[in-house]
Amino acid sequence: MRRTKIIATLGPATDEPGMLEKLINAGVDVFRLNYSHQTHAEHERRMKEIRKLSYQHKHAVAVIADLQGPKIRIEQFKDGNINLREGANFKINTELATEDGDETQVGVTYKELAKDVKADDKLLIDDGKVVLHVNSVKGPIIDCIVINGGELSNNKGINLQGGGLSASAVTEKDIDDMKHAAEIKVDFIAISFPRDGNDVKKARDMMKEHNCSAQLISKIERAEALNHIEEIIEGSDAIMIARGDLGVEIGDAALPPVQKSLIKMARDMDRAVITATQMMESMIEHKIPTRAEVFDVANAVIDGTDAVMLSGETSIGHYPDKVVEAMSRVCEEAEKQRSVRISDHRINQRFETISEAVAMSSMYAANHIGAKAICALTETGGTCLWMSRISSGLPIFAFTRNTSTRRRVGLYRGVYPMKFDITHTDPLEANKQMINQLIEFGAVEDGDIVIITKGDLRGKRGGTNNMKIIQVGQALEHTL
């Protein structure tokens, strides 16, 4: 069973008849709605189709609403694409009309840009393909020299090398999109470009204000976010390492160690982590990935990421289902490495709650007694998140009555949702029924050891206080 989860971005390619069902069958665990593109009506239509197919296939698939954030872009050229020569003068004019760009200047969507940059700064356009050196800033005009030239088209993204742009992480568009995402009941909201913990708190407050019960994902894509990373992770339910903008701002050479550090930090702080951007980019056009892409995905898996994400590969690519199948194969092979199955997570730290102590103890017991599976009876999925922070080859089955919890735990590495309502089950029979479900699922058989965690009070949040070790098929009645 693949432990690392796969996220697929929806778009025109996934709207092809039958493609969503193919993606679910290929192994997608979470779908991403990109609110930088398409209308609310299109997102709502896709959401309904996902929920319908999830129900039909009895597979709890989660949905992320990814908010655009303050995406800073150049505006448009009146005569089409331009070519910038190295050494040429070029201006960013914050007061230029939207469609009046030419070979000498272009407008920008972020009107405060001239206040955020200074002489000798570097501006990077189109993921760093075009690089401008800032000579001077006079009023609304940023006068630049082209360092790296090339073709430039409308609406390309623009970054300040090293970070430092003051644009708010949540825009008016984001608030409107957040309201819509709450209405269609997405499972996660991803906010773009948070700079610090205060940005995360503002997003969380807005979600509460608009009755959005989704969990919060912070996308790490600003250089300055790294200076406040602990408070960002602390305030989030999960983080996404968005390597496109982040790589542009900190430089590609710095990106691999930062990615490894972020994965470890998120796991150490009991948060989920997603690795994203250009993981199998070549498969937009081709049926097989490059060897470099295979290594990229495998390394993220070996480092402990909860999920790997596909963007253009599924949203606009020619082979959405093939890329999911390829990514799944790579994940499964990487997970066979011994280093992926051992852990000293929090071995020298104090546990804060009884539930956490039970979760951690269960994983260590399971790893040392040769258990085949762990059953966690859970209301919120919190116990399963703690368990999944410990590297292991053991499947963690989240038995829960809550549909939203079944979807959310689908993001956690090594956690598999199971429908089970303890409130309508005799507590003395619950263990037997859960074991029987695992037998039917094909996860265990007679003689296997299974660890069960649950609470004395049925249906209570945060009430896990029990661990039981059971051998399947042998005197099960005496272990109830």
DACOR-V579859 format. One line per field, one symbol per residue. ss: DSSP state (A for helix, B for strand, O for the rest). phi: phi as a letter, one per 30 degrees, with the letter a starting at -180 (. if undefined). burial: 1 if it has 24 or more other C-alpha atoms within 12 Angstrom, else 0. Layout:
ss: ???
phi: ???
burial: ???
This chain:
ss: OOOOBBBBBOOAAAAOOOAAAAAAAAOOOBBBBBOOOOOAAAAAAAAAAAAAAAAAAOOOOBBBBBOOOOOOBBOOBOOOOBBBOOOOBBBBBOOOOOOOBOOOBBOBOOOOAAAAOOOOOBBBBOOOOBBBBBBBBBOOBBBBBBBBOBBBOOOOBBBBOOOOOOOOOOOAAAAAAAAAAAAOOOOBBBBOOOOOAAAAAAAAAAAAAOOOOOBBBBBBOOAAAAAAAAAAAAAOOBBBBBAAAAAAAAOAAAAAAAAAAAAAAAAAOOOBBBBBOOOOAAAAOOOOOOAAAAAAAAAAAAAOOOBBBBOAAAAOOOOAAAAAAAAAAAAAAAOOOAAAAOOOOOOOOOOOOAAAAAAAAAAAAAAAAOOOBBBBBOOOOAAAAAAAOOOOOOBBBBBBOOAAAAAAAAAOOOBBBBBOOAAAOOAAAAAAAAAAAAAAAOOOOOOOBBBBBBBOOOOOOOOBBBBBBBBOOOOAAAAO
phi: .dcdccccddaedddeeideddddddkdcbccccddbiceddddddddddddddddchbdcdbcccddiddcbdcccdciebcccdjddacccdcddeccdadcaadbdcdceddccbeidcccchhidcbccddabbidccdbcdccckdbcdiddbbcdiijdceddbcdddddddeddddcidcbccccidcadddddddddddddchccddcccdcbcdddddbdddddedcdabbdcdddddddcjddddeddedddddddddchbdbccbihdbedddcbdbdddddddddddddddjedbccccdecdbddbeddddddddddedddddddddccabehdccdddbdeddddddddddddccidcabccdbccjddddedddcdacddcccdadddddddddddddicbdbdacddcbdedcdeddddddddddidbbejdcbccbacdcdicdicdbbbbcbcdicheedcd
burial: 111111111111111000111111111111111111100100110110111011000011111111111111111110000001000011111111010111111111111111011100111111110111111110011111111110011111111111111111111001101111110111111111111111111111011000011111111111111100111111111111111111111110001001110111111111111111111111110001100011011111111111111111111111111111111111111111000110101100000000111111111111100011111111111111111111111111111111111111111111111111110000000111111011000011000111111110011001111111111100010000
